[in-house]
Amino acid sequence: MPNAWIQALHNMVVGSDKTIINWNSDGNGFIIHDINKFTTYVLSKYFPNGGYRTFIRSLSWYNFSLDRTKSTKTIKVYTHYQGNFCRDHPGKINDIKRKQVTNDLRSLKKLVKKITNDIQLIKNQQINLKRPREPEPEYKEVIYYDDVHDDEDTVIDEDSNVNQESKKPLIESNINSYVLQRYNS
């Protein structure tokens, strides 16, 4: 038993005005000769719930392909083919199956969404990179011997009445060093 949609399509090609829709000369596809008349008089009779775009989308779900090679600038001729949709072998329409959405397609859609989000994140980062930045100040910290050794065994400490200006620098370091962290705490 063929799918109801495919059976309606077959009935439409067989039972409609041949000047609007008909089998092609080889009988392996159908031709829509006049799209305006097709949508107005034929399509609504066999597929009342959809328009022309829905009809074309449905054809693609059943693996029909479209050939426009016989069209000219003024005359549009659309021939639709499907290997099992033939004039001379109507029983083959039983083999036409609708495409199924698989888990692979769902996974692919999720991947596309993730990639789209990642692209947007990268674009936002590029915008931030283009903004002018304020220069970071250059810090250097001078560490004195007694600032590093502040326990009881320190030779020079705060209690020894040593003039602070006479202390000798031990090291110079960048702002991100351990000494600065200790110094600021």
MOGI-V674162 format. One line per field, one symbol per residue. ss: DSSP state (a for helix, b for strand, c for the rest). A space follows every 10 residues. Layout:
# MOGI-V674162
ss->???
This chain:
# MOGI-V674162
ss->cccaaaaaaa aaaaaccccc bbbcccccbb bbccaaaaaa aaaaaacccc caaaaaaaaa acccbbbccc cccccccbbb bcccccccca aaaaaccccc ccaaaaaaaa aaaaaaaaaa aaaaaaaaaa cccccccccc bbbbaaaacc cccccccaaa cccaaaccbb bbbccccaaa aaaac
